[in-house]
Amino acid sequence: MDPEVLNAYFPLYIQAFWLTVKIGWLGIALSLVIGAIAAFTLHFRIPLFAKITAVYVELFRNTPLLVQLFFIYFALPKIGVSLSAESCGVLGLGLLGGSYMAEAFRSGLDSIPASQTQSALALGMKRSQMFRYVIFPEALTISVPAVVANMIFLLKETSVFSAISLMDLMFTAKDLIGLYYNTTEALFMLVIFYVVMLLPVSVLGSLAEKKVRYRSFGV
């Protein structure tokens, strides 16, 4: 392990790190929005939209992100839809993540006993109040572990962005190895930066899970 090589590579990895974090979290934000809408559609079985959503979820859950990125980056321009590499990365990650987030949110919604909603309505609550004060808090508590796991999964999936010429962490590592053959140093830096990116999410996710559970159940 050559310290001089590590020092020389550090600025390149910093730049790649921020690009990876930026695209990763934009993709996660998009996935949360898509997942919430899809879960609502599936749980309440909205006609037509529920079937379309079910097809979307199965399609994106059962195809690799790399294939989806290739389709967005290389195939869509053939029909006149051209996106930048960064936009393709965000969209691809958001669509893949949305299919997983949908199942996470839906599992939370489906776990709420019908007796609770019936009791809320019997007490005179409006449906909006019932959803806000009864269904949503408990569903969120149940969904948090799966949502955090999906966030970590999506951040790790950013490693395939190099396939569409995004200069992320993986692209930087492969480029440096190919140019200078300092494989050990390049891979060491890659591992360190992924740990820096993922470990805080894991820790904060665990704390959020405990906090939400305490507020909902007082345990």
N, C-alpha and C positions, 0 to 999 in steps of 0.2 A: 504494500500500500504506500503510494508516493504522496506525501502531504502537498508537494508543489502541484501535482496534477489535480488533487482535490481542490486546492485553492484556485487554480485556473478554471476549473469546471464550474465552480460555485455560482458565478454570475449567470451563466447559461441556464443552470437549473432553477435559479430564482425566477428568471423570466418565464421559463416553461411552467414552473409551479403556479404562478399567478394566472397564466392562461388556462391551465387545467382547472384550477379552483373556480375561475370565472365561468367557464363553460359548464363545469359540473354543477354548480349551484344554480345557474340559470335553468339548466335542464331539470334539476330537482324541483325548482319553483314551478316550472311548467307542468311537471308530472303530478304535483300535488293538486293543481287546478283541474287538470284532466281527470285525475283519479277521483276527486271529490264529485265532479259532475257525473262521471260514469257510475260511481257507486250509488249515487242518488237515483239515477235512471234505472239501474238494475234492481235496487231494493224496492222501489215503489212501482216497478214494472210498467213504466210509461210506454204505452202502445207504440209500436214500430221502432222508437228510439232504443228500447231495451234490446231488441233483436240486433239492431245495428251495433250497439255497444258491446253485446256479447261476442259478435264476430270480431270486432276490433280487439277485445281483450284476448281472445284465443289466438288471433293472428300474431299479435306482437309478443305474447308470452311464449310462443312456440317457434319463433324465428330468432336467430342471433342478431345482436346489435350490429355486427359487422355487415351482414347482409342488408339490413335496413339502411345503414349509412351509405352503402354502395348504391342502393336504389335511389336514395334522395340526392346523392352527390353526382352520380353518373347518368341515371335514367331520367330523372325529372327534367334536366335541360333539353332532352330530346323532344319533349312536348312543350318547350318554351318556358319552363319554370327553373330559373337559375338562382341559386342561393350561394352565399359565401361559405367557405369551409366552416367558419365558426357558427353560422346560422344552421348549417346542416348538423353540426355536432349537438347544438342545443335542441333542435327539433327531434333528431333521432333519439337522444337521451330522454327527452320529455315524453315522446310517444311510447317508448319502451317502459319507462318508469310509470307512466300513467296506467298501463295495463296491470302492473303489480300493485300500485297504490289503490286502484279500484277494488281489487280483491281484499286488500287490507282494511279499507274503509267499510266495504260491504260486510265483511265478517263482523265488524263492530256493530253495524246497524242491525244485522240479522240476529245478533246475540241478545238483543233487548227483548225480554218476555212481553207477549201481547198484553198480559195482565197489567203491566206498568202503564202502557199507553191508554188502556181502558180506564184505569184508575185516574189518570191525569184528566181525561176527558170528562169523567164522572164528577171531578172536583170543579168543573167549569172552565178549565183551561182551553184557550184557543189552540188550534193545531200548531200555529207558529210558536206559541209559548211552550207547548208540549215538546216540540222538537228542540227548542233552545235550552229548556231547563231540565228535561227528563232524558230524552233520547241522546242528544248530542254529547253531554258530559260523559255518560257511561260508554257510549260508542267510542269516543275519543280515547278513554282510558284503556279500553281493550285493544284499540288499533295502534297505540303508540309503539309498542315493541316491534310490530311488523313494519311500521313506517320507518323507524330508525334503521332497522335491518335493510330495508329497501334503499335508504339513503346511502348507506355504506356500500351496498352492492352497486349502485349507480356510479358512485365516485370511483370505484375500482374499474368499472366498465369504461371509464375514460381512457384506459390504456389502449383501446383499439382506435382512437382518433388519429393516430399516426398514419393509418391506412388512407386517410383522405387529406394527407399533407398538412395536418395541423401540428405545429411545433410544440407539442405537449411534452410531458416528462418522458414518456416512452420514446417518442420521436427523437428527443435530444440524446437519450442514452444510446439508441441504435446508431444515430449519426456519429456520435463521438467514438463509439466502438469501431465503426466502419472506417473512420478517418485515421484514428491514432492507435487503435488496438489496445487501449488501456481498459480492458474488460472489467477487471476487478474494481477499479476506482469508479468507473461509470455505473456499474450495477450497484455498488455500495451507496452512491449518491442517490440513485433511483429508489432504493429501498428506504433510505432515510427520509426522503421527501414524501413518499407515500405514507409512511408512518406519521409524519408531521401533519399530513392532510387528513388522515382517517382517525387517528387516536382521539383527538378532541371531540369528534362527532360521536364516537362510541361512549366516551365518558359523559358528555353533556346529555346524550340520549338516555342513558341510565338514570341520571339525575332527574330529567324531565319525566320519565316514567314513574319514578318514586313520588315526585311532587304531585302529578296528576292523580295518581292512585290515592295519595293521602287526602287530597281535597275532595275526591269523590266518595271514598269509603272511610276516611279517618283512620287508616292503618299504615 
